[in-house]
Amino acid sequence: MTASGTDLSRTIDAFVASFNDPDLDRVMSFFAADARYLPGRGPELRGLPAIRASFAPQFAGRFGAMTFDVYDQVIDESRGRATIRWACRLDFTGAHGRRAIPPLRWFARLRYGGRMQWHGLDVFHFDSAGKITGKFTYATFRLPLWERAR
């Protein structure tokens, strides 16, 4: 038996909010110890230390100020699954922008006015306690399809 769909929906909302805060410790609290993470690009990672290391650069501001807006959410309560479709918005114009990787910061400012976005979706697997056991990010491109943010 898994957590209810309402609980999974709240968990997803809280998980995304922790990315947007940004609070890496809180993000990591949603994962089970043996969780798997498949980034949009790269090999599958296993376990909290590997997942944390993968997320650390974005929480350090290496990609500017990063926020996620969720467009759609689909919950499969009976299987402990959820899918979200989102936009990732990057802002290089403020204090976080100064900490970003210089070539990316310069490119974003010259090409996109300092704000960019890209789209994707995540499929989540949950255990019976409501912890994330799998986070699988998907996209239809090798590199993010950058566009000027609204």
PEVENCOR-V273767 format. One record per residue. N is the residue number from 1. RES is the residue in one letter. NEAR is the number of other C-alpha atoms within 10 Angstrom. Layout:
BEGIN
((N/RES/NEAR) (N/RES/NEAR))
END
This chain:
BEGIN
((1/M/10) (2/T/18) (3/A/19) (4/S/16) (5/G/18) (6/T/11) (7/D/14) (8/L/24) (9/S/20) (10/R/12) (11/T/17) (12/I/21) (13/D/14) (14/A/15) (15/F/19) (16/V/19) (17/A/17) (18/S/19) (19/F/19) (20/N/17) (21/D/13) (22/P/18) (23/D/13) (24/L/17) (25/D/11) (26/R/15) (27/V/19) (28/M/18) (29/S/14) (30/F/19) (31/F/23) (32/A/18) (33/A/15) (34/D/14) (35/A/21) (36/R/22) (37/Y/23) (38/L/18) (39/P/18) (40/G/19) (41/R/13) (42/G/7) (43/P/9) (44/E/14) (45/L/20) (46/R/16) (47/G/15) (48/L/18) (49/P/12) (50/A/14) (51/I/20) (52/R/15) (53/A/10) (54/S/13) (55/F/15) (56/A/12) (57/P/14) (58/Q/16) (59/F/18) (60/A/15) (61/G/20) (62/R/20) (63/F/21) (64/G/28) (65/A/24) (66/M/22) (67/T/20) (68/F/18) (69/D/15) (70/V/17) (71/Y/11) (72/D/10) (73/Q/16) (74/V/14) (75/I/20) (76/D/15) (77/E/18) (78/S/11) (79/R/15) (80/G/23) (81/R/19) (82/A/20) (83/T/20) (84/I/21) (85/R/18) (86/W/19) (87/A/16) (88/C/17) (89/R/21) (90/L/25) (91/D/23) (92/F/27) (93/T/16) (94/G/11) (95/A/12) (96/H/18) (97/G/25) (98/R/16) (99/R/16) (100/A/21) (101/I/14) (102/P/13) (103/P/9) (104/L/16) (105/R/22) (106/W/16) (107/F/13) (108/A/23) (109/R/17) (110/L/10) (111/R/13) (112/Y/16) (113/G/15) (114/G/21) (115/R/22) (116/M/21) (117/Q/20) (118/W/18) (119/H/20) (120/G/18) (121/L/19) (122/D/20) (123/V/18) (124/F/22) (125/H/20) (126/F/23) (127/D/18) (128/S/12) (129/A/11) (130/G/18) (131/K/21) (132/I/27) (133/T/20) (134/G/22) (135/K/22) (136/F/16) (137/T/18) (138/Y/16) (139/A/16) (140/T/10) (141/F/10) (142/R/8) (143/L/10) (144/P/15) (145/L/13) (146/W/17) (147/E/15) (148/R/15) (149/A/16) (150/R/7))
END
